[in-house]
Amino acid sequence: MLQLVPVALDTSEFPLVRWAVAGRMTVADVDELRERYLQEVLVHAERFVQLWDLSSALPPDPRVRHAMVELSTGPLQAHERRFLVAEAWVATTWLVRGALSAVKLITRPSYLCRIVGTLDEAEHFVHRHHPLHPRRLSSKPPEPTSPPR
């Protein structure tokens, strides 16, 4: 039986790293994420930006939030402080945005971090802070586009 992977990682555009989360993450998913982060992202030992797309994610339960805090405050923190320039999190529901905000308030990241409601806003933010070719974009996020009538 085919099992869906709740966390997808794309490093094809490194130093732009893309993560996508679908459904509800478990503590085991956070542990796997940590391993992939070490083996596929931090191994480059270069400055990077990352975009987390949680638009298809469900709010994390308390155990997962605790695991996320542990991940962000543990041994990886020194690497992130050195290499991670900025990250943007896309969360379309207020429940997910609230859970992320709580985690970020506890962890107090040393890099630029933004939680936004649309993928366009996240793209704008990470491209603005991209280490290889930062775009001198306005700090104003793009205007939302209306669906065609």
N, C-alpha and C positions, 0 to 999 in steps of 0.2 A: 504494500500500500504506500502511495506517495505521501510523504509528510511535508507540510508547509513549514518553511523556515521563518520564524517570527522576526529575525533580524537579518537584513541583507546588507552587505558591505560592497562598495564600489570604489576601488582605488585607481581606476583607469585614467583619471584626470589629475593624479597626484601632482601638486600638493593640495588639490581640492579632494577631500574625502567625503563620500556620501554614504549615509546610513539610512535605511528604511525599516521601520518597525510596523508589523501588521498583527492585529489581535492583541492578546494579553501576554506580556512577558512573564517568565518565571525566574526564580533565583538561578536555576540552571542556565537559562538564556543569558543572564548577566555574567555568569562565570565564563560561558563560551565567548561572549562579547569581549571580556577582558583578555582572553587568550588571543583572539583574532586581532584585537587592538595592538597587542604586543608584537605579534608575528607578522602582521600585514601593514601596519601603519607606523608605529614607533620605530620599527627596524630601520626605516629610512634615515633616521636621525637628522631630519631636515625640518625647517619651519613649514607648517601647514595650517589650513583652515578646514573646518568640517561642518557639514550640513546634516542635521538629523530630521528626517521626515516622519513624524508621528501622526500624520493625518489619517492613517488607517489603524491607529493603535487605540487600545482601551486603557483606561486609567490604571496605573500600577497599584497593586495592593501594598499594604504596609511592609511586608517582608521584602518585596522587590525594591521599594523606595529605600529601605535600609541597606540593601545590597548595593544600590546605586550610590548612596552616600559613602559606603565603605570603599567602593571602587574609586570614587573621586578624591578621597582623602588618604588613600593608602600609598603604597610605593610608586604607583603610576604618577602621582602628583608632581614629583620632581621632573619627570620626563615632560609632562604637559606644560609645566612652568617654563621649560626650556624651549619646546618646539611648537606648541599649539598657540597660534596667533589669535584666532577668533573662532567661535562656533555659533551657529544659528539653529534653533529648534522650531520646527513647524508643528503646531498643535491646533487643530481646528475646533476643539471643544474646550470649554472653560474648565472641565474636570481635569483634563490632561494638562492644560496650562497651569492650573493651580498646583497639581502634584509636582510638576517640574519647577515651578517657582519655589516651592517649599524645599526641594532638594538643593537648588542653587543658593537659597538663603542660608542653608546649613553649611554648604561646602565652600562658599565664598571663593569662586574661581579667580585665579590671578590673570586670566586672559579675558578678552572681550567676549561677552555672551549675550545673546538676544533670544527671547522667546516670542515668536510671531504667529500670526494666524494664517498666513498664506505662503505658498512656495515662492511666489514672486518676491515677497519681502525678504525671505531667507536668502534667495539667490543674490539679491541686491546687496545684502549685508556681507555675505562671504566674499563676493567679488570685490567689494569696496576694500576689504582687508586682505586680499590675496597676496601672499608673500612675494611671488615672482613678478606679477604685473598688476599691482593694485590700480584699480580704476579710480580716477579722481571724480567720483560720482558725488552728487549731492547727498547729504545725510538724510534727505527726505525720501522715504520709501516710494516705490511706484504706486500710481493711482490704481485702485482695483478696476478691472475691466468688467463691463456689464455683459451678460450673455446676450447673444443676438436675439432679436424679437421676431 
